[in-house]
């Protein structure tokens, strides 16, 4: 169940497309793993009716034990299902990490990390006004690997619209918190309407704010998200040339514009290498 030969594996810290797959659809697990998505997330939370939580979780654990590899979105800390999630997923082979639904405090992350044995990374899905306001503490919590934006639940909680201006504040809070916590860039919420044009536009907006990944509910969205959230070959060429010139100059900073330019070039080069983008 490893990825199809020829695909370029992307580490979770750099992953662009995070494909959510209902845990009630084990027939989709293999297909999703072999897709263009950088990471897949098997969802035992929102995508599963409470009466089916146990059987869906068992299907996920069975697939992981048979050689599958994925993240799992588990139920929130206050849910009656959280304890079963962490107890049964603890130590399961193939579990890359867990996405913790409705994270609102640092304690939610730390309790989950500890319950899973202290080694499993926790991706904190922030979905409410309280979570957004406490994002800094969540990002610095023990075990927190990365932040993600549950945009739909956030809108339901606050009454905010889906317009870019309304979403700029929570997205920026997650970007700032991630920087403070020394985490990779946060993961934006999914685009559920408007087709590929809207997906491309919203992905560009997320990148402009400093986000570096995006949740997805549609396997066909992966190529668009990956393209928008990757440096181009032109970007990679620019970064290579800037860093080469800096090295040839003995690493001497000439003026105040050098350090920001070099910093940007290094970020681009790191991402280009992670995504297999070669300079021209």
C-alpha positions, -999 to 999 in steps of 0.1 A, spaced: 0 0 0 29 23 -5 26 52 -29 26 45 -66 62 44 -81 71 77 -97 51 100 -73 72 124 -52 65 117 -15 61 149 5 68 151 42 39 161 65 56 193 75 56 205 39 24 188 27 1 209 6 -30 188 0 -46 171 30 -73 149 16 -101 140 41 -115 105 35 -146 93 54 -137 63 76 -169 47 65 -155 43 30 -126 18 33 -130 12 -4 -115 47 -10 -85 43 13 -61 27 -12 -72 50 -41 -66 80 -19 -32 68 -8 -22 65 -44 -36 99 -54 -19 133 -59 -27 143 -23 4 148 -2 -13 133 29 -46 116 35 -66 119 67 -91 91 75 -120 109 92 -137 92 122 -152 125 134 -176 146 113 -178 121 85 -191 93 108 -225 90 125 -221 83 162 -237 48 158 -210 38 134 -179 52 152 -168 19 165 -170 0 132 -154 29 112 -125 31 137 -120 -6 134 -118 -4 96 -92 23 99 -71 4 123 -73 -28 102 -62 -9 71 -33 7 89 -23 -26 103 -23 -42 69 3 -17 55 -17 15 50 -3 48 61 -24 79 70 -33 106 95 -66 101 114 -90 128 123 -102 119 158 -131 133 178 -126 164 200 -113 162 236 -148 168 251 -164 141 230 -174 108 245 -156 91 216 -122 108 222 -111 82 248 -119 53 225 -101 70 197 -68 75 215 -68 42 233 -74 21 202 -51 41 179 -22 42 203 7 23 189 -11 13 156 15 8 128 10 31 98 -5 59 119 14 90 108 -4 113 133 -38 125 145 -58 155 135 -76 167 166 -110 181 159 -123 213 175 -91 221 193 -97 251 217 -69 249 243 -33 238 246 -46 212 271 -66 195 244 -34 189 224 -13 179 253 -39 154 267 -41 138 233 -4 137 228 1 121 262 -28 96 257 -12 84 225 21 77 242 40 109 238 54 102 203 24 107 179 22 142 164 -10 161 169 -23 183 141 -46 208 158 -78 216 139 -90 250 151 -127 255 143 -141 281 167 -137 317 180 -122 304 212 -97 283 194 -86 311 171 -81 334 201 -60 308 219 -41 298 188 -7 310 202 -10 287 232 -22 258 210 8 262 187 32 261 216 16 231 233 36 199 238 30 176 209 15 202 185 28 195 150 9 219 128 -23 240 129 -53 236 105 -83 259 100 -118 244 103 -133 272 83 -168 258 80 -173 253 118 -157 287 124 -182 304 102 -211 285 120 -196 295 154 -191 332 146 -217 340 118 -189 352 95 -192 349 58 -169 329 35 -156 361 19 -119 367 19 -121 397 41 -141 379 68 -116 349 67 -84 370 67 -84 375 105 -86 338 116 -62 327 89 -37 354 99 -40 344 135 -31 309 127 -1 320 105 12 342 134 6 315 160 25 290 138 54 313 135 55 319 173 53 281 179 81 275 153 56 252 134 53 248 96 28 271 79 -9 263 88 -33 244 66 -63 263 52 -99 250 53 -115 232 22 -131 248 -8 -165 232 -11 -182 253 -38 -173 271 -70 -153 246 -89 -116 247 -98 -117 284 -104 -128 292 -68 -103 266 -55 -74 282 -73 -84 317 -61 -88 306 -25 -56 287 -26 -38 318 -39 -53 338 -11 -42 313 16 -6 314 2 -6 352 2 -14 351 39 13 327 47 -6 294 48 12 264 32 -14 237 29 -51 231 23 -77 206 34 -96 189 6 -128 168 4 -123 160 -33 -96 139 -47 -96 158 -80 -86 191 -61 -51 178 -53 -34 189 -86 -47 224 -83 -38 229 -47 -3 214 -52 3 236 -82 -7 269 -64 11 260 -32 43 251 -49 71 274 -60 74 275 -98 105 266 -117 111 303 -122 109 308 -84 134 279 -79 157 294 -105 156 328 -88 163 313 -54 192 292 -67 208 323 -84 204 345 -53 219 319 -30 247 312 -54 256 349 -57 255 352 -19 279 323 -15 302 336 -42 303 369 -24 316 352 7 283 354 25 287 392 30 256 412 37 258 443 15 226 462 27 193 459 45 176 442 16 199 412 15 187 393 45 149 393 36 159 383 0 181 355 12 156 343 37 129 341 10 153 324 -14 161 297 13 124 291 19 117 287 -18 147 264 -22 135 242 7 100 239 -7 112 233 -42 134 204 -30 105 190 -10 81 191 -40 107 180 -66 106 213 -85 138 217 -104 153 251 -114 154 259 -151 
